[in-house]
Amino acid sequence: MSEPSVHLHIDGVAVEVPAGASVAAAIATSSEVAPRFRRSRSGQPRAPLCGMGVCFECRVTIDGAAHQRACLTVAREGMQVRCDD
Amino acid sequence: MTEHCDVLVIGAGPAGLAAACAAASHGAKVVLVDMQPRAGGQVWRQDLRKPAVATARAAFAEVSARPDIRCLQQAQVVAARPGHVLIEHAGTAMELRYRALVLATGARELLLPFPGWTLPGVTGAGALQALVKQGWPIAGKRVLVAGSGPLLLAAAATLQAHGAQVLAICEQAPAAQLRGFAMQLWRWPSKLIQAAGLRTRLAGVPYRSGTWVRAASGDERVTEVEIESARGVERIACDHVAVGYGLVANTELAQKLGCELTMQDPHPHVRVDTRLMTSVADVYAAGEACGIGGVDTARIEGAMAGCFAAGADKEAEALRARRDHARAFAELLPRHFALRKQVHLAATPQTVVCRCEDVSLSQLQGQADWRAAKLATRCGMGSCQGRICGAALAELRVFDSTLAVSNAPNPNPVPPTPAASAQGARPPVFPTRLASLAGTFSSERESSENQSIAQK
Protein backbone atom coordinates (compact mmCIF):
# COMPACT_ATOMS: atom_id res chain seq x y z
CA MET A 1 0.00 0.00 0.00
CA SER A 2 1.46 3.33 -0.98
CA GLU A 3 0.87 6.37 1.23
CA PRO A 4 -1.19 9.23 -0.20
CA SER A 5 0.92 11.96 -1.75
CA VAL A 6 0.56 15.53 -3.01
CA HIS A 7 2.13 17.15 -6.05
CA LEU A 8 3.45 20.69 -6.12
CA HIS A 9 5.93 22.82 -8.02
CA ILE A 10 9.13 24.24 -6.57
CA ASP A 11 10.51 26.90 -8.93
CA GLY A 12 8.62 25.15 -11.71
CA VAL A 13 9.95 21.67 -10.91
CA ALA A 14 7.31 19.05 -10.09
CA VAL A 15 7.76 17.39 -6.70
CA GLU A 16 5.83 14.64 -4.97
CA VAL A 17 5.74 14.44 -1.18
CA PRO A 18 3.70 12.45 1.34
CA ALA A 19 0.41 14.04 2.40
CA GLY A 20 0.99 16.25 5.42
CA ALA A 21 4.60 17.09 4.56
CA SER A 22 5.72 20.69 4.96
CA VAL A 23 6.68 22.94 2.08
CA ALA A 24 10.17 22.99 3.64
CA ALA A 25 10.33 19.22 3.23
CA ALA A 26 9.11 19.53 -0.35
CA ILE A 27 11.86 22.04 -1.17
CA ALA A 28 14.47 19.75 0.38
CA THR A 29 13.05 16.84 -1.61
CA SER A 30 13.18 18.83 -4.84
CA SER A 31 16.93 19.33 -4.58
CA GLU A 32 18.61 17.22 -1.97
CA VAL A 33 22.08 18.36 -3.06
CA ALA A 34 21.63 22.00 -2.03
CA PRO A 35 18.04 23.00 -1.29
CA ARG A 36 17.36 26.65 -2.13
CA PHE A 37 15.22 28.69 0.22
CA ARG A 38 16.36 32.31 0.26
CA ARG A 39 19.39 34.53 -0.11
CA SER A 40 20.49 36.82 2.70
CA ARG A 41 20.93 40.57 2.23
CA SER A 42 24.53 39.98 1.19
CA GLY A 43 23.60 37.08 -1.07
CA GLN A 44 24.48 34.09 1.12
CA PRO A 45 22.35 30.97 0.70
CA ARG A 46 20.08 30.32 3.69
CA ALA A 47 17.82 27.43 4.68
CA PRO A 48 15.73 26.47 7.72
CA LEU A 49 17.40 26.94 11.09
CA CYS A 50 14.74 26.59 13.81
CA GLY A 51 12.22 24.28 12.15
CA MET A 52 9.34 25.82 14.09
CA GLY A 53 8.46 29.21 12.62
CA VAL A 54 10.68 31.43 14.74
CA CYS A 55 13.77 32.19 12.62
CA PHE A 56 12.11 33.03 9.26
CA GLU A 57 15.12 31.64 7.37
CA CYS A 58 12.89 29.30 5.33
CA ARG A 59 10.62 31.98 3.93
CA VAL A 60 9.56 31.62 0.29
CA THR A 61 6.77 32.77 -2.01
CA ILE A 62 3.79 30.39 -2.02
CA ASP A 63 1.04 30.84 -4.62
CA GLY A 64 2.10 34.45 -5.08
CA ALA A 65 2.13 35.32 -1.37
CA ALA A 66 5.64 36.42 -0.35
CA HIS A 67 7.42 35.71 2.94
CA GLN A 68 5.61 32.51 3.85
CA ARG A 69 7.45 30.24 6.25
CA ALA A 70 7.97 26.93 4.48
CA CYS A 71 8.32 25.03 7.77
CA LEU A 72 4.86 26.15 8.96
CA THR A 73 3.04 25.47 5.70
CA VAL A 74 1.62 22.08 4.77
CA ALA A 75 2.22 21.17 1.11
CA ARG A 76 -1.02 21.14 -0.89
CA GLU A 77 -1.86 19.75 -4.30
CA GLY A 78 -0.94 22.17 -7.08
CA MET A 79 0.94 24.64 -4.90
CA GLN A 80 3.40 26.90 -6.71
CA VAL A 81 6.45 27.67 -4.60
CA ARG A 82 9.13 30.18 -5.54
CA CYS A 83 12.43 30.37 -3.66
CA ASP A 84 15.14 33.06 -3.42
CA ASP A 85 12.62 35.84 -2.94
CA MET B 1 -14.68 39.76 13.51
CA THR B 2 -14.80 39.44 17.29
CA GLU B 3 -15.28 36.28 19.30
CA HIS B 4 -15.81 35.89 23.03
CA CYS B 5 -14.69 33.04 25.26
CA ASP B 6 -14.24 32.32 28.93
CA VAL B 7 -10.71 30.99 28.70
CA LEU B 8 -8.32 31.68 25.85
CA VAL B 9 -5.28 29.39 25.66
CA ILE B 10 -2.30 30.36 23.50
CA GLY B 11 -0.20 27.38 22.44
CA ALA B 12 -1.32 23.79 21.82
CA GLY B 13 1.66 21.95 23.26
CA PRO B 14 1.36 19.74 26.35
CA ALA B 15 0.69 22.73 28.63
CA GLY B 16 -1.89 24.36 26.37
CA LEU B 17 -3.74 21.13 25.62
CA ALA B 18 -3.92 20.33 29.34
CA ALA B 19 -5.07 23.85 30.15
CA ALA B 20 -7.81 23.77 27.52
CA CYS B 21 -9.13 20.40 28.68
CA ALA B 22 -9.00 21.36 32.37
CA ALA B 23 -10.81 24.66 31.81
CA ALA B 24 -13.46 23.06 29.59
CA SER B 25 -14.06 20.25 32.06
CA HIS B 26 -15.00 22.94 34.61
CA GLY B 27 -17.58 24.49 32.36
CA ALA B 28 -15.54 27.13 30.53
CA LYS B 29 -15.98 27.91 26.88
CA VAL B 30 -12.43 27.65 25.55
CA VAL B 31 -10.59 28.86 22.46
CA LEU B 32 -7.18 27.27 21.83
CA VAL B 33 -4.86 29.14 19.46
CA ASP B 34 -1.75 27.58 17.94
CA MET B 35 0.75 28.64 15.30
CA GLN B 36 1.62 25.18 13.95
CA PRO B 37 -0.51 23.25 11.44
CA ARG B 38 -1.13 20.49 14.00
CA ALA B 39 -1.42 20.44 17.78
CA GLY B 40 1.33 19.01 19.97
CA GLY B 41 3.84 21.82 20.26
CA GLN B 42 7.44 20.84 19.71
CA VAL B 43 7.80 17.92 22.10
CA TRP B 44 4.62 16.24 20.82
CA ARG B 45 5.07 17.37 17.22
CA GLN B 46 3.21 14.83 15.14
CA ASP B 47 5.29 12.65 12.85
CA LEU B 48 4.02 11.91 9.34
CA ARG B 49 5.21 8.35 9.52
CA LYS B 50 4.84 7.37 13.17
CA PRO B 51 2.02 7.42 15.68
CA ALA B 52 2.29 9.90 18.57
CA VAL B 53 3.06 8.72 22.11
CA ALA B 54 0.02 7.55 24.08
CA THR B 55 -0.20 10.61 26.35
CA ALA B 56 -0.14 12.92 23.32
CA ARG B 57 -2.78 10.87 21.49
CA ALA B 58 -5.04 11.02 24.55
CA ALA B 59 -4.63 14.81 24.76
CA PHE B 60 -5.37 15.28 21.03
CA ALA B 61 -8.43 13.03 21.30
CA GLU B 62 -9.80 14.86 24.32
CA VAL B 63 -9.43 18.29 22.72
CA SER B 64 -11.15 17.23 19.53
CA ALA B 65 -13.93 15.41 21.39
CA ARG B 66 -14.90 18.38 23.54
CA PRO B 67 -17.48 20.60 21.87
CA ASP B 68 -16.60 23.45 24.24
CA ILE B 69 -13.02 23.76 22.92
CA ARG B 70 -12.56 25.60 19.65
CA CYS B 71 -9.12 24.87 18.26
CA LEU B 72 -7.56 27.36 15.84
CA GLN B 73 -4.43 25.91 14.22
CA GLN B 74 -2.09 27.99 12.03
CA ALA B 75 -3.31 31.01 13.91
CA GLN B 76 -0.78 33.66 14.73
CA VAL B 77 -0.99 36.25 17.46
CA VAL B 78 -0.50 39.71 16.00
CA ALA B 79 -1.24 42.02 18.93
CA ALA B 80 -2.56 41.78 22.46
CA ARG B 81 -3.65 43.82 25.41
CA PRO B 82 -5.36 42.65 28.59
CA GLY B 83 -8.78 41.28 27.67
CA HIS B 84 -8.12 41.18 23.92
CA VAL B 85 -5.89 39.24 21.55
CA LEU B 86 -5.72 39.89 17.83
CA ILE B 87 -4.89 36.89 15.71
CA GLU B 88 -4.43 36.19 12.03
CA HIS B 89 -6.15 32.98 11.01
CA ALA B 90 -7.05 31.57 7.60
CA GLY B 91 -6.08 34.84 5.92
CA THR B 92 -8.26 37.06 8.10
CA ALA B 93 -7.83 38.99 11.31
CA MET B 94 -9.90 37.98 14.32
CA GLU B 95 -10.22 39.63 17.71
CA LEU B 96 -10.60 37.25 20.63
CA ARG B 97 -11.95 38.57 23.91
CA TYR B 98 -11.43 36.50 27.03
CA ARG B 99 -12.20 36.47 30.72
CA ALA B 100 -9.00 34.56 31.51
CA LEU B 101 -5.96 33.87 29.39
CA VAL B 102 -3.46 31.02 29.70
CA LEU B 103 -0.08 31.60 28.08
CA ALA B 104 1.35 28.25 27.05
CA THR B 105 3.77 29.70 24.54
CA GLY B 106 6.51 27.16 25.22
CA ALA B 107 10.16 27.55 24.36
CA ARG B 108 12.54 27.68 21.46
CA GLU B 109 16.06 26.36 21.02
CA LEU B 110 19.00 28.45 22.04
CA LEU B 111 21.01 28.74 18.81
CA LEU B 112 24.49 30.23 19.07
CA PRO B 113 26.69 31.64 16.32
CA PHE B 114 29.88 29.96 15.13
CA PRO B 115 31.70 30.24 11.81
CA GLY B 116 29.53 28.59 9.17
CA TRP B 117 26.31 28.47 11.20
CA THR B 118 24.41 30.25 8.43
CA LEU B 119 25.15 27.52 5.87
CA PRO B 120 22.19 25.47 4.64
CA GLY B 121 22.32 22.13 6.43
CA VAL B 122 23.17 23.69 9.79
CA THR B 123 20.07 23.67 12.00
CA GLY B 124 19.09 23.42 15.61
CA ALA B 125 19.02 19.87 17.01
CA GLY B 126 15.33 19.97 17.86
CA ALA B 127 14.88 21.89 14.61
CA LEU B 128 16.10 19.05 12.42
CA GLN B 129 13.97 16.65 14.45
CA ALA B 130 10.92 18.83 13.74
CA LEU B 131 11.74 19.17 10.04
CA VAL B 132 12.22 15.42 9.65
CA LYS B 133 8.93 14.63 11.37
CA GLN B 134 7.26 16.75 8.69
CA GLY B 135 8.85 14.90 5.81
CA TRP B 136 12.31 16.44 5.41
CA PRO B 137 14.39 13.77 3.61
CA ILE B 138 17.09 12.50 5.95
CA ALA B 139 17.50 8.80 5.04
CA GLY B 140 21.14 8.01 4.33
CA LYS B 141 22.36 11.48 5.31
CA ARG B 142 25.35 11.89 7.61
CA VAL B 143 24.34 14.02 10.58
CA LEU B 144 26.37 15.31 13.49
CA VAL B 145 24.19 16.14 16.50
CA ALA B 146 25.78 18.59 18.91
CA GLY B 147 25.19 21.20 21.56
CA SER B 148 23.91 20.58 25.06
CA GLY B 149 21.08 19.08 27.04
CA PRO B 150 18.76 16.07 27.04
CA LEU B 151 17.13 17.15 23.77
CA LEU B 152 20.18 15.99 21.81
CA LEU B 153 19.38 12.34 22.53
CA ALA B 154 15.74 12.68 21.55
CA ALA B 155 16.67 14.47 18.33
CA ALA B 156 19.31 11.88 17.45
CA ALA B 157 16.86 9.02 18.07
CA THR B 158 14.27 10.56 15.72
CA LEU B 159 16.87 11.18 13.02
CA GLN B 160 18.15 7.63 13.29
CA ALA B 161 14.63 6.20 13.20
CA HIS B 162 14.13 8.04 9.90
CA GLY B 163 17.24 6.48 8.41
CA ALA B 164 19.89 9.12 9.09
CA GLN B 165 23.43 8.06 9.79
CA VAL B 166 24.08 9.83 13.10
CA LEU B 167 27.86 10.26 13.17
CA ALA B 168 28.05 11.25 16.84
CA ILE B 169 26.27 13.15 19.57
CA CYS B 170 28.62 15.83 20.88
CA GLU B 171 27.63 17.17 24.31
CA GLN B 172 29.65 20.17 25.42
CA ALA B 173 29.20 19.41 29.15
CA PRO B 174 32.02 17.42 30.75
CA ALA B 175 31.47 13.76 31.68
CA ALA B 176 31.51 14.44 35.43
CA GLN B 177 28.60 16.88 35.13
CA LEU B 178 26.63 14.40 33.04
CA ARG B 179 27.21 11.65 35.59
CA GLY B 180 25.94 14.01 38.28
CA PHE B 181 22.81 14.59 36.20
CA ALA B 182 22.25 10.86 35.64
CA MET B 183 22.64 10.17 39.37
CA GLN B 184 19.72 12.50 40.12
CA LEU B 185 17.30 11.00 37.63
CA TRP B 186 15.98 8.28 39.95
CA ARG B 187 13.80 10.99 41.51
CA TRP B 188 11.92 11.28 38.21
CA PRO B 189 11.40 7.66 37.10
CA SER B 190 9.73 8.64 33.81
CA LYS B 191 12.82 10.67 32.84
CA LEU B 192 15.10 7.79 33.82
CA ILE B 193 13.13 5.32 31.72
CA GLN B 194 13.12 7.75 28.80
CA ALA B 195 16.87 8.38 29.03
CA ALA B 196 17.64 4.67 29.27
CA GLY B 197 15.37 3.95 26.31
CA LEU B 198 17.05 6.60 24.19
CA ARG B 199 20.53 5.34 25.04
CA THR B 200 19.51 1.80 24.09
CA ARG B 201 18.10 2.95 20.75
CA LEU B 202 21.26 4.94 20.09
CA ALA B 203 23.60 2.12 21.17
CA GLY B 204 25.64 2.33 17.96
CA VAL B 205 26.10 6.10 18.05
CA PRO B 206 29.14 7.57 19.83
CA TYR B 207 28.08 9.90 22.66
CA ARG B 208 30.95 12.29 23.29
CA SER B 209 30.96 14.50 26.34
CA GLY B 210 33.20 17.55 26.64
CA THR B 211 33.01 18.04 22.88
CA TRP B 212 31.74 21.11 21.06
CA VAL B 213 31.36 22.52 17.56
CA ARG B 214 33.94 25.12 16.53
CA ALA B 215 32.95 25.73 12.94
CA ALA B 216 31.12 24.40 9.90
CA SER B 217 32.21 24.83 6.32
CA GLY B 218 31.00 24.28 2.80
CA ASP B 219 30.09 26.21 -0.29
CA GLU B 220 26.35 26.31 -0.93
CA ARG B 221 25.71 23.96 2.01
CA VAL B 222 27.59 22.40 4.90
CA THR B 223 30.02 19.65 3.93
CA GLU B 224 32.32 19.54 6.94
CA VAL B 225 32.16 20.28 10.65
CA GLU B 226 34.99 21.01 13.04
CA ILE B 227 34.65 19.77 16.60
CA GLU B 228 36.94 20.20 19.57
CA SER B 229 37.54 18.22 22.74
CA ALA B 230 40.43 17.20 24.98
CA ARG B 231 41.56 15.09 22.02
CA GLY B 232 42.08 18.24 19.99
CA VAL B 233 40.34 19.49 16.85
CA GLU B 234 38.76 17.02 14.41
CA ARG B 235 37.19 17.62 11.01
CA ILE B 236 34.25 15.42 10.07
CA ALA B 237 32.59 15.24 6.66
CA CYS B 238 28.80 15.49 6.99
CA ASP B 239 25.54 16.51 5.29
CA HIS B 240 23.85 18.09 8.31
CA VAL B 241 24.97 19.65 11.57
CA ALA B 242 22.16 19.77 14.12
CA VAL B 243 23.32 21.90 17.03
CA GLY B 244 21.20 23.30 19.85
CA TYR B 245 22.25 24.62 23.26
CA GLY B 246 19.10 23.95 25.25
CA LEU B 247 15.91 25.96 25.39
CA VAL B 248 14.80 29.50 26.17
CA ALA B 249 11.24 30.53 27.03
CA ASN B 250 9.04 32.34 24.51
CA THR B 251 8.06 35.50 26.36
CA GLU B 252 7.15 37.97 23.58
CA LEU B 253 3.39 37.73 24.02
CA ALA B 254 3.65 37.96 27.81
CA GLN B 255 5.73 41.12 27.41
CA LYS B 256 3.23 42.58 25.01
CA LEU B 257 0.56 42.09 27.67
CA GLY B 258 2.77 43.79 30.24
CA CYS B 259 3.54 40.67 32.30
CA GLU B 260 6.63 40.90 34.48
CA LEU B 261 9.51 38.65 33.56
CA THR B 262 12.17 37.01 35.71
CA MET B 263 15.73 36.81 34.48
CA GLN B 264 17.24 33.38 34.77
CA ASP B 265 20.76 34.40 33.98
CA PRO B 266 20.71 35.62 31.23
CA HIS B 267 17.37 34.57 29.68
CA PRO B 268 13.91 35.74 30.76
CA HIS B 269 10.83 33.73 31.59
CA VAL B 270 7.37 34.75 32.75
CA ARG B 271 6.97 35.38 36.48
CA VAL B 272 3.92 33.70 38.01
CA ASP B 273 2.52 33.54 41.54
CA THR B 274 1.46 30.40 43.41
CA ARG B 275 -1.79 30.35 41.39
CA LEU B 276 0.22 30.53 38.13
CA MET B 277 -1.12 34.03 37.53
CA THR B 278 1.25 36.53 35.93
CA SER B 279 1.60 40.09 37.19
CA VAL B 280 -1.38 40.95 34.93
CA ALA B 281 -4.77 40.01 36.40
CA ASP B 282 -6.46 36.97 34.84
CA VAL B 283 -3.43 36.19 32.67
CA TYR B 284 -1.95 32.83 33.67
CA ALA B 285 1.14 31.08 32.34
CA ALA B 286 2.16 27.43 32.33
CA GLY B 287 4.99 25.21 31.21
CA GLU B 288 8.20 26.29 29.50
CA ALA B 289 7.12 29.95 29.31
CA CYS B 290 7.57 30.01 33.12
CA GLY B 291 11.06 28.47 32.88
CA ILE B 292 12.34 25.35 31.18
CA GLY B 293 10.95 22.33 33.03
CA GLY B 294 10.13 19.63 30.49
CA VAL B 295 6.96 17.94 29.31
CA ASP B 296 5.80 16.59 32.69
CA THR B 297 5.96 20.05 34.25
CA ALA B 298 4.15 21.50 31.26
CA ARG B 299 1.26 19.02 31.48
CA ILE B 300 0.72 19.49 35.20
CA GLU B 301 1.07 23.28 35.13
CA GLY B 302 -1.22 23.45 32.11
CA ALA B 303 -3.90 21.53 33.98
CA MET B 304 -3.43 23.72 37.06
CA ALA B 305 -3.58 26.96 35.09
CA GLY B 306 -6.68 25.74 33.23
CA CYS B 307 -8.40 24.97 36.54
CA PHE B 308 -7.45 28.30 38.10
CA ALA B 309 -8.56 30.14 34.97
CA ALA B 310 -11.95 28.41 35.14
CA GLY B 311 -12.31 29.14 38.85
CA ALA B 312 -11.75 25.55 39.97
CA ASP B 313 -9.16 26.43 42.59
CA LYS B 314 -9.63 23.27 44.67
CA GLU B 315 -8.90 21.01 41.72
CA ALA B 316 -5.88 23.12 40.83
CA GLU B 317 -4.49 22.90 44.37
CA ALA B 318 -4.79 19.11 44.27
CA LEU B 319 -2.04 19.14 41.60
CA ARG B 320 0.42 21.30 43.52
CA ALA B 321 2.60 18.56 45.02
CA ARG B 322 3.03 16.89 41.64
CA ARG B 323 3.85 20.22 40.07
CA ASP B 324 6.52 21.06 42.65
CA HIS B 325 8.16 17.68 42.14
CA ALA B 326 8.16 18.10 38.37
CA ARG B 327 9.51 21.66 38.65
CA ALA B 328 12.42 20.47 40.79
CA PHE B 329 13.74 18.69 37.70
CA ALA B 330 14.12 22.08 36.04
CA GLU B 331 16.74 23.06 38.59
CA LEU B 332 19.04 20.28 37.42
CA LEU B 333 19.34 21.52 33.85
CA PRO B 334 21.23 24.82 34.26
CA ARG B 335 23.49 23.19 36.84
CA HIS B 336 24.52 20.17 34.78
CA PHE B 337 24.40 21.62 31.27
CA ALA B 338 25.99 25.02 31.88
CA LEU B 339 27.70 26.17 28.71
CA ARG B 340 31.48 26.23 28.66
CA LYS B 341 33.39 29.35 27.70
CA GLN B 342 34.60 27.81 24.43
CA VAL B 343 31.00 27.60 23.18
CA HIS B 344 30.59 31.33 23.82
CA LEU B 345 33.90 32.06 22.10
CA ALA B 346 33.23 30.06 18.94
CA ALA B 347 31.96 33.10 17.00
CA THR B 348 34.80 35.09 15.40
CA PRO B 349 34.58 38.84 14.69
CA GLN B 350 33.54 38.02 11.10
CA THR B 351 30.77 35.60 12.11
CA VAL B 352 27.27 36.80 11.22
CA VAL B 353 25.25 37.11 14.42
CA CYS B 354 22.01 38.68 13.17
CA ARG B 355 21.03 36.39 10.33
CA CYS B 356 18.15 38.58 9.16
CA GLU B 357 20.27 41.69 8.65
CA ASP B 358 23.70 40.09 8.08
CA VAL B 359 25.29 41.83 11.05
CA SER B 360 28.64 40.44 12.18
CA LEU B 361 29.91 40.19 15.74
CA SER B 362 32.60 42.81 15.07
CA GLN B 363 29.91 45.35 14.11
CA LEU B 364 28.35 44.93 17.56
CA GLN B 365 31.48 45.27 19.62
CA GLY B 366 31.68 48.68 21.22
CA GLN B 367 27.91 49.18 21.18
CA ALA B 368 26.75 50.07 24.68
CA ASP B 369 23.51 48.14 24.62
CA TRP B 370 20.90 46.50 22.46
CA ARG B 371 19.21 49.76 21.56
CA ALA B 372 22.45 51.37 20.37
CA ALA B 373 23.28 48.26 18.38
CA LYS B 374 19.90 48.33 16.68
CA LEU B 375 20.24 51.96 15.74
CA ALA B 376 23.76 51.54 14.38
CA THR B 377 23.50 48.16 12.67
CA ARG B 378 19.81 47.11 12.34
CA CYS B 379 20.72 44.04 14.42
CA GLY B 380 17.52 42.32 15.55
CA MET B 381 15.31 44.37 13.25
CA GLY B 382 14.66 41.72 10.60
CA SER B 383 11.88 39.20 10.21
CA CYS B 384 12.66 37.15 13.31
CA GLN B 385 12.42 40.35 15.39
CA GLY B 386 15.52 39.49 17.38
CA ARG B 387 14.24 36.09 18.45
CA ILE B 388 17.43 34.32 17.34
CA CYS B 389 20.15 36.94 17.79
CA GLY B 390 18.53 38.38 20.93
CA ALA B 391 18.90 35.16 22.89
CA ALA B 392 22.34 34.51 21.37
CA LEU B 393 23.67 37.96 22.29
CA ALA B 394 22.27 37.67 25.80
CA GLU B 395 23.97 34.27 26.19
CA LEU B 396 27.24 35.64 24.79
CA ARG B 397 26.95 38.74 26.99
CA VAL B 398 28.05 40.93 24.12
CA PHE B 399 26.76 44.17 25.60
CA ASP B 400 28.22 45.47 28.86
CA SER B 401 24.77 46.21 30.23
CA THR B 402 23.94 42.51 30.02
CA LEU B 403 26.67 41.89 32.55
CA ALA B 404 25.42 44.73 34.70
CA VAL B 405 21.96 43.18 34.77
CA SER B 406 23.10 39.68 35.60
CA ASN B 407 25.66 40.59 38.25
CA ALA B 408 24.28 43.51 40.19
CA PRO B 409 20.85 44.03 41.70
CA ASN B 410 19.66 47.15 39.92
CA PRO B 411 16.08 48.35 40.36
CA ASN B 412 16.00 49.76 36.84
CA PRO B 413 18.42 47.71 34.78
CA VAL B 414 18.99 48.56 31.16
CA PRO B 415 17.21 45.82 29.23
CA PRO B 416 19.97 43.91 27.48
CA THR B 417 17.96 42.43 24.63
CA PRO B 418 14.50 42.78 23.20
CA ALA B 419 13.66 39.52 24.92
CA ALA B 420 14.09 41.11 28.33
CA SER B 421 12.64 44.50 27.61
CA ALA B 422 8.99 45.14 28.36
CA GLN B 423 9.36 48.59 26.83
CA GLY B 424 10.63 46.96 23.66
CA ALA B 425 7.48 44.88 23.21
CA ARG B 426 5.68 46.46 20.33
CA PRO B 427 3.15 44.97 17.97
CA PRO B 428 3.10 42.95 15.88
CA VAL B 429 3.97 39.96 18.07
CA PHE B 430 4.86 38.24 14.77
CA PRO B 431 5.30 39.90 11.38
CA THR B 432 1.92 40.13 9.73
CA ARG B 433 0.09 41.51 6.72
CA LEU B 434 -0.92 45.16 6.89
CA ALA B 435 -4.50 44.10 6.20
CA SER B 436 -4.52 42.20 9.50
CA LEU B 437 -3.50 45.27 11.43
CA ALA B 438 -5.72 47.81 9.72
CA GLY B 439 -8.93 48.72 11.45
CA THR B 440 -9.17 45.79 13.83
CA PHE B 441 -8.07 47.25 17.13
CA SER B 442 -9.63 50.69 16.76
CA SER B 443 -7.46 53.81 17.06
CA GLU B 444 -9.20 54.70 20.32
CA ARG B 445 -8.23 51.35 21.79
CA GLU B 446 -4.65 51.57 20.58
CA SER B 447 -4.20 55.01 22.11
CA SER B 448 -5.47 53.82 25.49
CA GLU B 449 -3.04 50.93 25.17
CA ASN B 450 -0.15 53.28 24.45
CA GLN B 451 -1.13 55.32 27.48
CA SER B 452 -1.02 52.30 29.73
CA ILE B 453 2.44 51.44 28.40
CA ALA B 454 3.63 55.01 28.98
CA GLN B 455 2.42 54.83 32.59
CA LYS B 456 4.57 51.78 33.36
Contacts between the chains, C-beta under 8 A, distances in Angstrom:
chain1	res1	chain2	res2	distance
A	17	B	135	5.6
A	18	B	48	5.6
A	18	B	49	7.7
A	18	B	135	5.7
A	20	B	48	5.0
A	20	B	134	7.4
A	20	B	135	7.2
A	21	B	48	6.2
A	21	B	134	6.0
A	21	B	135	3.0
A	22	B	37	7.9
A	22	B	131	7.4
A	22	B	134	4.1
A	22	B	135	6.1
A	22	B	136	7.5
A	24	B	131	6.1
A	24	B	134	7.1
A	24	B	136	6.5
A	25	B	131	6.8
A	25	B	134	5.4
A	25	B	135	3.4
A	25	B	136	4.5
A	25	B	137	7.1
A	26	B	135	7.5
A	28	B	131	7.7
A	28	B	136	5.2
A	28	B	137	5.7
A	29	B	135	7.5
A	29	B	137	5.4
A	32	B	137	5.9
A	33	B	221	7.8
A	34	B	120	6.5
A	34	B	220	4.3
A	34	B	221	4.7
A	35	B	120	6.3
A	35	B	221	7.8
A	37	B	120	7.2
A	40	B	118	7.1
A	40	B	352	7.9
A	40	B	355	7.0
A	40	B	358	5.3
A	41	B	357	6.5
A	41	B	358	4.6
A	42	B	358	4.7
A	44	B	118	6.0
A	44	B	352	7.8
A	44	B	358	7.5
A	45	B	119	7.5
A	45	B	120	5.5
A	45	B	220	5.2
A	45	B	221	7.3
A	46	B	118	6.3
A	46	B	120	6.7
A	46	B	355	7.1
A	47	B	120	3.4
A	47	B	121	6.9
A	47	B	123	8.0
A	47	B	221	7.5
A	48	B	123	6.1
A	48	B	127	6.8
A	48	B	131	6.0
A	49	B	111	6.4
A	49	B	122	7.4
A	49	B	123	5.6
A	49	B	124	6.4
A	49	B	127	6.3
A	49	B	355	7.2
A	49	B	388	7.1
A	50	B	108	6.4
A	50	B	109	6.5
A	50	B	111	6.9
A	50	B	123	7.6
A	50	B	124	5.7
A	50	B	127	5.0
A	50	B	388	7.2
A	51	B	123	6.3
A	51	B	124	6.5
A	51	B	126	7.0
A	51	B	127	3.3
A	51	B	128	6.6
A	51	B	129	7.4
A	51	B	130	3.8
A	51	B	131	4.5
A	52	B	36	7.4
A	52	B	42	6.0
A	52	B	108	6.7
A	52	B	126	7.8
A	52	B	127	6.8
A	52	B	130	5.6
A	53	B	35	5.7
A	53	B	36	7.1
A	54	B	108	5.1
A	54	B	384	6.4
A	54	B	387	5.1
A	54	B	388	7.1
A	55	B	111	7.7
A	55	B	355	7.1
A	55	B	384	5.2
A	55	B	387	7.0
A	55	B	388	5.2
A	56	B	356	6.8
A	56	B	382	7.4
A	56	B	383	3.7
A	56	B	384	4.9
A	56	B	431	7.6
A	57	B	355	6.4
A	59	B	383	6.8
A	67	B	383	7.2
A	67	B	431	7.3
A	71	B	130	7.5
A	71	B	131	6.6
A	71	B	134	7.4
A	72	B	35	6.9
A	72	B	36	6.7
A	72	B	37	6.8
A	72	B	74	7.1
A	73	B	37	7.6
A	74	B	37	4.9
A	75	B	135	7.9
